[in-house]
Amino acid sequence: MEELQVKLANAVGKIPSQGNPLVSHKFGADPYALVFDGRVYLYMTNDVLEYGEDGSVKDNTYGNINKIGVISSADLVNWTDHGVITVAGPEGAAKWATQSWAPAIAHKVIKGQDKFFLYFANNASGIGVLEGDSPIGPWRDPIGKALILRSTPGVEKVTWLFDPAVLVDDDGKAYIYFGGGVPEGKDEWPDTARVMELGEDMVSVVGEAQVIPAPFMFEDAGINKHKGIYYFTYCSNFYNGQRPEGSPPAGEIAYMTSDRPMGPWTYRGTILKNPGHFFGVGGNNHHAMFEFNDAWYMAYHAQTLSKAMGVPKGYRSTHLNEVKFQDADQPIQEITANYEGVPQIQAFQPYERVEAATMGWNAGIATEASPDGGMSVTDIDSGDWIALSKVDFGSEGARTFAAAVSGAGSAAVIELRLDAADGKLIGALQVQPAGEDEAEYQTDVTGAEGTHDLYLVFKGKPDSKLFKLHSWQFSQ
């Protein structure tokens, strides 16, 4: 096979063999997890770079964020980008809202139908809810207004009315946890955390919100149930004064336990230090715990990607590490955040159609919504690449490779390589100049047996965008 000699782009943020951050072609903060139908879906505040008049990157103001990003995975290393949910603003599902921060997601079967409920913070002034029929929507506003406002019973003194978390209990009853902030003079016991019962329809609240007496509460409510015990987790505040012995240090994830969903609660300690302790760049600390395939994980954010880009100015990326439950005195083992991430829990299967915006690592690319649904890999220059971890070609191996592309302005090639961007070449797909209509191309493959990392390396005319990649698939 004739090889084009071009300079390969370098991965930034997420380096091959590392699992964190989960994606590096976009940001995503305040993660919240949904496990459904064999996949983990993560919903994230859609951080986007802001620029000053001189073109330089400004500090993240959060004021323009009205979308929520969604990614999913079956193996916890290769992630599919599902794009963004336009939540707030004139083009959003909830037109009454101006922002969408810190989402939470819940699934419930209502009248025999799977229903999904996406809760979000309209800045710090209220909490809204959207309803959908699948984890990726489409989404609609079921009530046309905020679900929780300062007029809601029991929340009048909550400083920041945001950061929801939701639990659907074993008996079908559901509860929403939220709140944060530090009233003047109340650093130690701000009493701004709340829990409230949701209605059976998941889009109404019942009764009065109850106070969760979380020491040094700041933000980031979380809720989980494990072996009959309820775990309320949160981020501690940044009070610089003296703290009583046993109090949570500043900016750490702390937790409380109860044998009831609305308390009373017992403070237990902290389980995740501030991101600055691990990555050398701090900021706020936000997390979500979930169980998947009989193991527990914590998703959290840190400024690792923006640091790697040279702009650590409040733009955050989601990470994943394991959670270990242990004895009754200290039920959760302290979590070590790192770039390594978590083990891949199953090999990737290449013999079904793969959305192009599915990757473990990448260099140089971007993604965008396709007109016919799904997400495409775009902004492709010669030397850019995407890669997938631990692809299982089987003992018989692959024989052909096909890909759907559009917008090719000139001839280009997708090189298929094993284990590195310059690794063993197993096939080269020729892409011909074409219009904006999607076209499929196919090529033979040799030497693709067993389990390997797979690199799709894009090569073509220098200094021009090559094409858009929509999907791909191997055949035996």
Secondary structure as UniProt FT lines:
FT   TURN            16..17
FT   STRAND          29..36
FT   TURN            37..38
FT   STRAND          39..45
FT   TURN            53..54
FT   TURN            63..64
FT   STRAND          67..73
FT   STRAND          79..86
FT   TURN            90..91
FT   TURN            95..96
FT   STRAND          101..110
FT   TURN            111..112
FT   STRAND          113..121
FT   TURN            123..124
FT   STRAND          127..132
FT   TURN            135..136
FT   STRAND          139..140
FT   TURN            150..151
FT   TURN            153..154
FT   TURN            156..157
FT   STRAND          165..168
FT   TURN            170..171
FT   STRAND          174..179
FT   TURN            184..185
FT   STRAND          193..198
FT   TURN            200..201
FT   STRAND          205..212
FT   TURN            215..216
FT   STRAND          217..226
FT   TURN            227..228
FT   STRAND          229..236
FT   TURN            245..246
FT   TURN            250..251
FT   STRAND          253..258
FT   TURN            261..262
FT   STRAND          266..272
FT   HELIX           275..279
FT   STRAND          287..292
FT   TURN            293..294
FT   STRAND          295..302
FT   HELIX           304..308
FT   TURN            309..310
FT   STRAND          317..323
FT   STRAND          354..355
FT   TURN            356..357
FT   STRAND          358..359
FT   STRAND          361..363
FT   STRAND          366..369
FT   TURN            371..372
FT   STRAND          375..378
FT   TURN            382..383
FT   STRAND          385..392
FT   TURN            394..396
FT   STRAND          400..406
FT   STRAND          412..418
FT   TURN            421..422
FT   STRAND          424..431
FT   STRAND          439..444
FT   STRAND          451..460
FT   TURN            462..463
FT   STRAND          468..475
//
